[in-house]
Amino acid sequence: MNKNKKKLKRIAIILLYIIITAVSVNFNIGKGNQTSNIIENDKISYAISNIPKYSGEIFIEINNNVPQFTAQDISIQKDYYSDLENGRVRKGNDKN
C-alpha cells in the first residue's frame, strides 16, 4: 500500500510538472506571435497657456489660421453610392 502511494505521488508530481510546462509554453508562444503596430507621430503639442480662453465666440483663431496638415493628408477622392432601390440602400462602391 505504501508503494502505491509513492507511485501515485510521483505520477501526480510528473503530471503537474507536464501541465505547468505546457501551459507556460503555450502562454509564451501566444506572446511571441503578437505583432506591434507602431504609429509614429510628429508629436505636435501645445501648451495649455497658449490656448485662448473661451470668449463666447463660435470660432477662434489658432496658429493664425494656418493648417498644419499636408496635401497628402487630405483625401479628395470621391465616394460613389448607388441610387436607392425602392427606397432601400444598395451597395456602395468606390468608382475608381
Secondary structure, 3 states (H helix, E strand, C coil): CHHHHHHHHHHHHHHHHHHHHHHHHHHHHHHHCCCCCCCCCCCCCCCHHHCCCCCCCCCCCCHHHCCCCCHHHCCCCCCEECCCECCECCCEECCC
